[in-house]
């Protein structure tokens, strides 16, 4: 199969670009505080259940290992 393509200049090297995000939600310590509050509240509501049906990860819509990592990182006892 033959394709008739127009003459075009060779592509130049890729130029660096910047991604800008317009999201203006909570940042830094506010987000950490929100994670801490959400995780703590879910654990309290589930009597500390960290896996299985009716556990905190189910309420938070995350995997148990993810919640365990958050608990460790946030220092929840």
C-alpha positions as CSV (number, residue, x, y, z in Angstrom):
1,X,0.0,0.0,0.0
2,X,1.3,3.4,-0.9
3,X,0.4,6.6,1.0
4,X,0.6,10.0,-0.5
5,X,1.7,12.2,2.4
6,X,2.4,15.9,2.1
7,X,6.0,17.1,2.7
8,X,6.4,18.2,6.3
9,X,9.4,19.3,8.3
10,X,10.9,16.7,10.5
11,X,9.6,16.8,14.1
12,X,11.8,18.8,16.4
13,X,13.0,17.6,19.8
14,X,10.3,17.6,22.4
15,X,10.1,20.9,24.3
16,X,9.6,20.8,28.1
17,X,6.1,21.8,29.2
18,X,4.4,22.8,32.5
19,X,1.2,21.4,33.7
20,X,-0.9,23.8,35.6
21,X,-3.7,22.7,37.9
22,X,-6.6,25.0,38.6
23,X,-7.7,23.0,41.7
24,X,-7.7,25.2,44.7
25,X,-8.7,22.7,47.4
26,X,-7.0,22.1,50.7
27,X,-3.2,21.7,50.6
28,X,-0.4,20.5,52.9
29,X,-1.4,20.4,56.5
30,X,-5.1,20.9,55.8
31,X,-5.2,17.9,53.6
32,X,-3.2,15.8,56.2
33,X,-5.7,17.0,58.8
34,X,-8.6,15.9,56.6
35,X,-7.1,12.5,56.0
36,X,-6.5,12.1,59.8
37,X,-10.1,13.1,60.6
38,X,-11.6,10.9,57.9
39,X,-9.5,7.9,58.8
40,X,-10.1,8.3,62.6
41,X,-13.8,8.8,62.2
42,X,-14.2,5.7,60.0
43,X,-12.2,3.6,62.4
44,X,-14.3,4.8,65.3
45,X,-17.5,4.1,63.4
46,X,-16.3,0.5,62.7
47,X,-14.9,-0.1,66.2
48,X,-11.4,-0.3,64.8
49,X,-12.2,-2.9,62.1
50,X,-9.5,-2.5,59.4
51,X,-10.5,-5.2,57.0
52,X,-13.5,-7.2,55.9
53,X,-17.2,-6.4,55.4
54,X,-18.3,-3.4,57.4
55,X,-14.7,-2.2,58.1
56,X,-13.3,1.3,57.8
57,X,-11.7,0.7,54.4
58,X,-15.1,-0.1,53.0
59,X,-16.4,3.2,54.4
60,X,-13.5,5.1,52.9
61,X,-13.6,3.2,49.6
62,X,-10.0,2.1,49.8
63,X,-8.1,-1.1,50.2
64,X,-7.2,-2.3,53.7
65,X,-3.5,-2.0,52.9
66,X,-4.0,1.7,51.9
67,X,-5.7,2.4,55.1
68,X,-3.0,0.7,57.1
69,X,-0.4,2.9,55.3
70,X,-2.4,6.0,56.1
71,X,-2.8,5.0,59.8
72,X,1.0,4.5,60.1
73,X,1.8,7.7,58.2
74,X,-0.7,9.8,60.2
75,X,0.3,8.3,63.5
76,X,-3.1,7.0,64.4
77,X,-3.0,4.6,67.4
